[in-house]
Structures are given as structure tokens and as C-alpha cells.
């Protein structure tokens, strides 16, 4: 299930918005401040505020609450200042898969005025201090609430959550039918390539959709759609493809092997890779995404350029700037398991 993090300074409106978003998506609201308070972790140290270690302990408690919510089929919405980057990095790593982070921003004067209107204000000094720390860095999608009321800020969050899926499915009208059939038959799949990166934040809308299947389920998928697959070979790859309704914008793919500089890299959709998929939902259908780390790995192996209509290195660089949730430990294991260290060089260094 999706985890949403909303961070920002005192008085920016994040808590009110987080509660309303949680209600709209049928999720569970979690306040970092409440977790700190309820577990005796809110004690400040003179001149330092609440120690970072306390925030990290709070993260571990939040993850337990998130797991409980996930077991009940509910997403979570977490709100907090998150003025330590280490704190939010740590929480994102612990949450693991489908995490979307937002940074709310407003001027310090606006935050002071909003704080003063509370029943129990924190005060100008505290608001200024927290504003300075939080403003030191942005994280995830930035929303400026300076001129927004609460309802407008909620809409900004909801639009961000929904707009990419809507744009993606509108661009590929056959996709909804395709995923409905695969889901109903319990055929494991994962949307890969630039489609996956777009749904996770990349700006470039792809021209087609690659739907990866396990090697041993491709025949079954072909039978479901009444189509036949065909092998494709080039200097760089061998793969099995089939096109739903003969539409080349939707391609079922399996048995991918890349041939780069004399080496062969087997990139089949194995159980290990399936376990790392991300999950979204659209129109009641589950939308599984190929692990973004594997998408980037394939692009880093191929390194195709504009001469063949691709933007592999550009896609990697742009995605790493806007997506904070890459599981680098998993990516490193995949690179090592494929023996691709030399080909990767410094591509994934942040």
C-alpha cells in the first residue's frame, strides 16, 4: 500500500491537509509529533532540540504502525517537520516500496500568522527556528501553500497522486483492458521502461508500454488475448514480444537477454524481481511496476541515445534527481549478481 509523507515548517498547514488526505483515500493518519510525545522521545537537548536518534526511533515505531495499516489494506499519511534529512531518508528506506513525499512551503511570516491562530500556538521563535531548518532542503514534490487554503492544498496533493495514472491510461486506451485481463487470470506482470519511470515522477511521457511477464507465463498471457508472440533479436538484445490486439503501443515482454560488449545479461522477471515490484491502483485494477532500480539497470546496460530515439542516460539522471526512494542496496546486489560493475561505472553515484 502507498505511504505518503508530508513535511514542512510549523504553521504551513501540513497536519490539517494530511488528516484530510488520509480521510479521502481511506488511510491512516500518523503524526511524528504524536509518536515522539507518546513514546517519551520529545525531550529536547539544550541548544540542539530533539536529538536525531529520537527521530530515528520514532521512524521505527511509525513503520510498525504502517505495517499494521498495510495488513488491513490501508495506506498511511505521515506528517512531520522532518528538518533532519537523515530522518526522512531513514523513514523512506524503512517504508521500502511505494512512498510519495511532499514538501509544503510558505513564507516564515505566513507560518507565524497561521501558528498564532492555533488554539495552542508554538510561538514566533519556535516557528522561525523550525522554518529555517526545514527550508534547508526540499524533498519529493514541492507544494507552495502561501496562497492556498486547506482545500486547495488537499487538491494539490490529490492531483499529484492521481494525475500521472490518469495521463498514462488516457494515452494508452488499451492498457486498462490489458491489466484487467492479466489481474483476473492472476498472471504476474510489471510495467517497465519509461512508463514505470513516468508513473514514479519522470516528466517524459513514453510512446509505448512494456509489460514484463515471467518467462513461464507468456504462453498463458498470449492465449488470454488470442495472440502469438515472436522472438526479436538485435545486436544488443534478445527478447520475446507480443502485442495485445496487434497494437504496438502495448507490448508483452519476457525472456529479455542483453548482449553488451561480449557479455550476456539475463534480465528475466524472476520471483526475486517480482517481490520488489511497486503497486498502484487505477479504476479498481492493480497496477504493478517493475522495480525502478531494474528499469535504471537496463537503461544503464543499454546506454542508448537519440540516434535510436532513446534517452537512457538522461532518463537515469533525471529520475535520480526527483525520486528519493531508490533502494540502492538492492540495485548494488543486482549489479553484482549480473557481473555488470564495469559497465555501470559511476552512473549511479548520487
Buried (B, 14 or more C-beta within 10 A) or exposed (E): BBBBBBBBBBBBBBBBBBBBBBEEBEBBBBBBBBBBEEEEBBEEEEEEBBBBEBBBBBBEBBBEBBEEBBEEEBBBBBBBBBBBEEBBBBBBBBBBBBBBBBBBBBBBEBBBBBBEEEEEBBEBEBBBBBBEBBBEEEBBBEBBBEEBEEEEBBEBBBEBBEEBBEEBBEBBEBBBBBBBBBBEEEBBBBBBBBBBBBBBBBEEEBEBBBBBBBBEBBBBBBEBBEBEBEEEEEEBBBBBBBBBEEBEBBBBBBBBBBBBEEEEBEBBBEEEBBEBBBEBEBEEBBBBBBBBBBBBBBBBBBBBEEEEEBBBBBBBEBBBEEBBBBBEEBBBEBBEEBEBEEBBEEBBEE
